[in-house]
Amino acid sequence: MVAMGSRRMNSLLQTLKTLQRHVAMLQAEAEREVVRLAAQRLAEALGAAGTLSLPDVARQLGIHRATAWKWVQRGRLPAVRVGHHYRVPLGIIGAMLHPVDVATGVGGEWRCPAPGCPVVYATAAALAAHLVLAHQPTGATKKGREGEG
């Protein structure tokens, strides 16, 4: 009788361990799904906020995606890191595709063409970011919001 009780106890312990493993696997799967959904919603929000992924930026600029990534790493293309990915504001791409006539100094630095703006940058991309962020016309933001919901 004692041997049967011991066997039954071992069987119950094995079943309990198996159930614990299954619960742990289900919890890990649920956590991965939550992270995936959060990343998907963040990407949608960033897209709605007017940013592009690096592959999209590469297509817009007509360059390879590896080149876009290298430009971000070297500071030639301003970008925001979100998790393991980079997002680039649409205004930056627009400024790069439609450049302004700017003067470069003796050292090759890029000067802001806005009257009274003394800012100087080392790269054209940095100047483009400055122009979009500091000198964006006030009417441009109103136009973008008129068509919304």
C-alpha positions, 0 to 999 in steps of 0.5 A: 500500500505504501509503494502504491501511494509513493508511485501515485505521489511521483506521478502527481509530482511529474504531472505538476512539473509538466503543468508548470512547464506548460504555464511558463511556456504560455506566459512567455508566448503571451509576453512575446505577443504583447510586445509584438502588438505594442511594437506594431501600435508604436509603428502605426503611431509613428507612421501617423506622426509623419515618420518613415522607416529606414527602408522607406527612406531608402526608397524615397531617396533612391539609395540602398537601405544599408546606405541609409543605415550607414548615414544614420550611424555617421550622423548624415541622416537625422533619425530617432531610434525606436527599439531596434529600428530607426524612424526619420521625420518626413520633413527631413526627407522633404528637405533632402529631396528639395534642397535650399540654396545655402552658402558653405563656408571656407571649411565646408560647413553649411550655413542656415539661409534664414535671415539673421540665423547664425547656425552652422552645421557640418553636414547638409542633413543636419542643416536640413533637420535644422530648417525643418525644425526651426524654420518650418512655416507656421502655415505648413502645420495648419495645412496638415491638420485641416485634412485630419479626422 
